[in-house]
C-alpha cells in the first residue's frame, strides 16, 4: 500500500511540474497589430536580403539592408519610409572588402562588415565606404577546424558586442559537429580596440557528449555583462555571465525529436536543400529591451514538399513559431504563426517592438513594397 501511495505521489508531482511549465508557456502570446510599415525598395533590395539592421543616429531611426549582389548597404529613413543613402563597397582595389557576407551598424559612420572573401577579418567602415580599420584574426586559434568570423547576417542573427573598449567577435567553426571538436575553440574573440590587438577568446559552452548537431552554427547576442549562445540544432540556450556558462531549457513544444541532421559532407545541392527544408531548427535569438523579453524562432521542418518547391521553401519557411522568454530565461509563451504569412529571416526589433517581414499569403503583402508588421505581446486570457 505504501509503495502504491509513493508511486501515486511521484506521478502526481510529475504532472503538477509539467502543468506548471505548460501554464508558464501560456502566459503570453504574439499577435498581429495591423500596424504595417511599407517601404518602397526600388531596384536595390528584395525580400531575400541576408542582413537587416535597425539603428538610430542623431535621434533618427533607420533600417539598413544588404544588397549583396551589388556589394552595397541600402539605408532607409523609417520616419519618411524612403531611401536615405546607398553605400557601395569595393570588392577589389585599395579600399577592398571582398564580397560582403553581413554587417552590424551602430551609426552612419560606425559600420562593421564581415566578408565572404576575407573570412578571418572584420572591417570597420564609414558611410563614405572608406575602410577605417581591418581587424585580422588569421593566427588566432582554431586553425585545424578553420575558425572563421561568423557572418553578421540576420537569417540566424549574430551580433557584435562592444564592452569596455573590447570588441567581442563571434566565430563559425567549420566541421564542428560535436562537443569534442569544440573544446578549446573560440566562441568569441576579444579584440582590444585601443591597443589594436586580440587579447584572447571566450570558449564555447560544454555540450552533451553524445550531441551530433552542428554546434558551431548559432545565433549569438550580448546582454548587459552576459553572452548568449542559441544553437540552431540545440534546444538549450547557454548564458555566460563572465565566469562560466549556464544552460537553460528553452525547447520548443513543437520540437518532437532530437535534431541530428548534419549537412557536412553532402555533395548534392538538391539533397542539401531538401534536408534543410525537412530538418527542424532554431533560428534567430533576439532581445526586445523595451518589452523586457527575448524572442526565439523555431522552424519545425516540413516533409513531403515537391521537388519544384524545395528551393522556395528553403528560402521562405512554410511556418514557424515565436517563443517569448523572460529575463529569467523561462519560456512564457510560444505562438504558431499562420502558414506563409511572415518571413523570420527578415525581422528586426525597434523601440516600438518586433517587426516581421510579410510573406506572400499575408493579406497585406504587396509586391511593390517591403512590408513589415509590428507584433504585439498580449497576456493570454
C-alpha positions in Angstrom: 0.0 0.0 0.0 2.8 2.4 0.9 4.5 1.6 -2.4 1.3 2.4 -4.3 0.9 5.7 -2.5 4.5 6.6 -3.1 4.1 5.9 -6.8 0.9 7.9 -6.9 2.7 10.9 -5.3 5.6 10.6 -7.8 3.2 10.6 -10.7 1.2 13.4 -9.2 4.3 15.6 -8.6 5.5 15.0 -12.2 2.0 16.0 -13.6 2.0 19.1 -11.4 5.5 20.1 -12.5 4.6 19.5 -16.2 1.4 21.5 -15.9 3.3 24.3 -14.1 5.8 24.6 -17.0 2.9 24.3 -19.6 1.0 27.1 -17.9 4.0 29.3 -17.9 4.2 28.9 -21.7 0.6 30.2 -22.0 1.1 33.4 -20.1 1.8 35.5 -23.3 1.0 35.2 -27.0 2.3 37.1 -30.0 -0.4 38.7 -32.1 -0.5 40.9 -35.2 -1.0 44.6 -34.6 -2.2 45.5 -38.2 0.4 48.3 -38.0 2.2 47.9 -41.3 5.5 49.5 -42.2 5.7 49.8 -46.0 9.0 50.8 -47.7 9.4 51.2 -51.5 12.6 49.3 -52.1 13.1 50.4 -55.7 15.5 48.1 -57.5 18.0 47.9 -54.7 16.9 45.1 -52.4 14.4 42.3 -52.3 12.7 40.2 -49.6 15.7 37.8 -49.6 18.2 40.2 -48.1 20.5 38.2 -45.8 21.2 41.1 -43.5 18.9 43.7 -42.0 19.7 46.1 -39.2 17.7 48.7 -37.3 19.7 51.6 -35.8 19.4 55.2 -34.6 21.7 58.1 -35.5 21.1 61.7 -34.3 17.7 60.6 -32.9 16.6 59.4 -36.3 15.5 55.8 -36.9 16.9 53.9 -39.9 16.6 50.4 -41.4 19.7 49.2 -43.3 19.7 46.1 -45.6 22.4 44.4 -47.5 22.2 44.3 -51.3 24.8 41.5 -51.7 24.7 41.3 -55.5 25.8 44.9 -55.7 28.0 44.8 -52.6 26.2 47.7 -51.0 24.2 48.7 -47.9 20.9 50.4 -48.5 19.6 52.7 -45.7 16.0 53.8 -45.3 14.6 56.6 -43.2 11.9 54.9 -41.1 10.0 58.1 -40.4 9.7 59.0 -44.1 9.7 55.4 -45.3 12.1 56.3 -48.1 15.6 55.8 -49.3 18.2 57.8 -47.3 21.6 56.5 -48.6 23.4 53.9 -50.6 26.9 52.8 -49.6 28.7 50.8 -52.2 31.9 48.9 -51.3 34.8 47.8 -53.4 35.4 44.1 -53.9 38.8 44.8 -55.3 41.1 47.8 -55.1 42.7 49.9 -52.4 39.5 50.1 -50.3 38.6 46.5 -50.9 36.4 44.4 -48.5 35.7 41.5 -50.8 32.1 40.1 -51.1 30.1 41.3 -48.0 28.5 38.4 -46.1 26.9 40.6 -43.4 27.1 43.7 -41.3 26.4 45.4 -38.0 25.6 49.1 -37.9 25.8 51.3 -34.8 25.7 54.7 -36.6 26.2 56.1 -40.1 29.9 56.2 -39.6 30.4 53.1 -37.5 29.7 50.1 -39.7 31.3 46.6 -39.3 31.4 44.3 -42.3 32.1 40.6 -42.5 33.4 39.3 -45.8 33.0 36.0 -47.7 36.4 36.7 -49.3 38.3 37.7 -46.2 36.6 35.3 -43.8 39.1 35.8 -41.0 38.8 39.6 -41.0 36.4 42.2 -39.8 36.2 45.7 -41.5 35.3 48.9 -39.8 34.0 51.3 -42.4 32.1 54.6 -42.7 29.2 55.9 -44.7 31.6 57.0 -47.5 32.7 53.4 -47.9 36.2 54.2 -46.5 37.9 51.3 -44.7 38.8 52.8 -41.3 40.3 49.6 -39.8 40.8 46.0 -40.7 40.9 43.6 -37.8 42.6 40.3 -38.7 42.2 37.0 -36.8 44.3 34.8 -39.0 46.5 33.3 -36.4 44.0 33.3 -33.5 43.4 29.6 -32.7 41.0 27.1 -34.3 43.4 26.6 -37.2 42.7 22.9 -37.6 38.9 23.4 -37.7 39.0 26.6 -39.9 37.7 29.1 -37.3 36.1 31.9 -39.4 34.5 35.2 -38.4 30.7 34.5 -38.1 28.8 36.3 -40.8 26.9 39.3 -39.4 23.6 38.4 -41.1 20.0 38.2 -39.8 18.8 34.8 -41.1 20.4 33.4 -38.0 21.0 36.6 -36.1 24.6 37.2 -34.9 25.8 40.5 -33.5 29.0 42.2 -32.4 29.4 43.1 -28.8 31.3 46.1 -27.6 32.3 46.1 -23.9 34.9 48.1 -22.0 36.7 49.2 -25.2 36.8 45.5 -26.3 35.0 44.1 -29.3 33.7 40.6 -28.9 33.7 38.9 -32.3 31.8 35.7 -32.9 33.2 32.7 -34.9 31.9 30.0 -37.0 33.8 26.7 -36.6 33.8 24.7 -39.8 33.2 21.0 -39.3 32.3 21.3 -35.6 29.6 18.6 -35.2 30.1 17.6 -31.6 31.4 18.8 -28.2 34.8 17.2 -28.6 35.6 19.2 -31.7 34.7 22.5 -30.0 36.9 22.1 -26.9 39.4 25.0 -26.7 37.9 26.6 -29.8 37.0 30.3 -29.8 33.3 31.2 -29.4 34.2 34.8 -29.4 37.5 36.6 -29.9 38.2 39.5 -27.5 39.7 42.4 -29.5 41.2 45.4 -27.7 40.2 48.3 -30.0 42.5 50.8 -28.2 45.6 48.7 -28.5 44.6 47.1 -31.8 45.3 43.6 -30.7 43.4 40.3 -29.9 43.6 39.7 -26.2 42.3 36.1 -26.3 39.0 34.3 -26.6 35.9 33.1 -24.8 35.5 29.3 -25.3 32.3 27.5 -26.4 29.9 26.1 -23.8 30.4 22.4 -22.9 27.6 20.5 -24.7 26.3 17.0 -24.2 28.9 14.4 -25.1 26.6 12.5 -27.4 25.4 15.6 -29.3 25.6 15.2 -33.1 24.3 18.7 -34.0 26.1 21.5 -35.9 27.1 23.1 -32.7 29.4 25.7 -34.4 26.3 27.3 -36.0 24.3 29.6 -33.7 22.6 32.8 -33.0 24.7 35.0 -30.7 24.0 38.2 -28.9 25.1 40.1 -25.8 23.1 41.5 -22.9 24.5 43.6 -20.0 27.6 41.6 -19.0 26.5 38.3 -20.5 26.9 36.4 -23.7 24.2 34.3 -25.2 24.6 31.2 -27.4 21.5 29.8 -29.1 22.4 26.9 -31.4 20.4 26.1 -34.5 20.1 22.4 -33.5 20.3 22.8 -29.7 17.2 23.3 -27.6 19.2 24.6 -24.6 20.3 28.2 -24.6 23.6 29.0 -22.9 24.4 32.2 -21.0 27.9 33.3 -19.9 27.9 36.0 -17.2 31.7 36.5 -17.4 32.8 33.5 -15.4 31.1 30.4 -16.7 28.3 29.1 -18.9 24.9 28.2 -17.6 22.3 26.3 -19.7 18.6 26.9 -19.8 16.0 24.6 -21.3 14.3 26.6 -24.0 12.9 23.8 -26.1 10.0 24.5 -28.3 6.9 22.5 -27.6 6.8 21.8 -31.4 10.1 20.0 -31.4 9.2 16.4 -31.4 12.6 14.6 -31.7 16.2 15.4 -31.1 17.8 17.3 -34.1 20.6 15.4 -35.5 20.9 16.4 -39.2 24.3 17.3 -40.4 24.9 18.6 -43.9 28.7 18.4 -43.8 30.0 16.1 -46.5 26.7 16.0 -48.5 27.7 16.8 -52.1 24.4 17.0 -53.9 22.9 20.5 -53.5 19.3 19.4 -54.0 19.8 16.9 -51.3 21.1 19.6 -49.0 18.1 21.8 -49.8 15.7 19.0 -49.0 17.5 18.3 -45.7 17.3 22.0 -44.8 13.5 22.1 -45.5 12.7 18.9 -43.6 15.0 19.4 -40.7 13.8 21.3 -37.6 16.0 24.2 -36.5 16.1 27.1 -34.1 16.5 30.4 -35.9 17.3 33.8 -34.5 17.5 34.8 -30.9 16.6 38.5 -30.4 16.3 40.9 -27.5 13.5 43.4 -27.0 14.7 45.8 -24.4 11.5 47.9 -24.4 9.4 44.9 -23.6 11.9 43.2 -21.4 11.8 39.9 -23.2 13.7 37.8 -25.7 12.4 36.1 -28.8 13.5 32.7 -30.2 12.2 31.5 -33.6 11.7 27.8 -34.2 11.1 26.1 -37.5 9.7 22.5 -37.1 10.6 21.3 -40.6 8.2 20.3 -43.4 8.2 17.0 -45.2 6.5 16.0 -48.5 7.5 19.1 -50.3 7.5 18.6 -54.1 10.9 18.9 -55.8 9.9 22.0 -57.7 9.1 23.8 -54.4 12.2 22.8 -52.4 14.3 25.9 -53.2 11.4 28.2 -52.4 10.7 26.7 -49.0 14.4 26.6 -48.3 14.4 30.4 -48.6 10.9 31.1 -47.1 9.9 28.9 -44.2 6.4 27.5 -44.6 5.6 28.2 -40.9 7.4 28.8 -37.7 6.8 29.5 -34.0 7.8 32.5 -32.0 8.8 31.9 -28.4 8.7 34.7 -25.7 11.3 34.4 -23.0 11.5 36.4 -19.8 14.6 37.8 -18.0 15.0 34.5 -16.1 15.2 32.7 -19.4 11.9 31.0 -18.9 9.5 30.4 -21.8 6.4 32.4 -21.0 4.7 32.0 -24.4 5.0 30.3 -27.8 2.8 31.2 -30.7 2.5 29.3 -34.0 2.2 31.9 -36.7 0.0 31.4 -39.8 1.4 29.5 -42.7 3.4 31.6 -45.2 2.4 34.9 -43.5 5.8 36.0 -42.3 9.5 35.6 -43.1 11.5 35.0 -40.0 14.7 35.8 -41.9 13.7 39.4 -42.2 12.9 40.5 -38.6 14.1 43.4 -36.6 13.4 45.0 -33.2 12.9 48.8 -32.9 11.9 50.9 -29.9 8.3 50.1 -30.9 8.8 46.4 -30.7 9.3 43.4 -33.0 8.7 43.7 -36.8 8.3 40.7 -39.1 8.5 40.9 -42.9 5.3 39.8 -44.7 5.3 36.7 -46.9 3.1 36.2 -49.9 0.0 34.8 -48.3 -0.4 37.7 -45.9 -3.5 39.7 -46.9 -1.4 42.9 -46.8 1.6 41.6 -48.8 2.5 44.0 -51.7 4.9 43.2 -54.5 5.9 46.8 -54.8 6.9 47.3 -51.2 8.9 45.8 -48.4 6.2 45.3 -45.8 6.8 44.7 -42.1 4.1 44.2 -39.4 4.7 45.1 -35.8 3.9 42.3 -33.5 2.3 42.6 -30.0 2.8 40.6 -26.9 -0.5 40.0 -25.1 -1.5 38.2 -21.9 -3.5 35.1 -22.6 -6.9 35.5 -21.0 
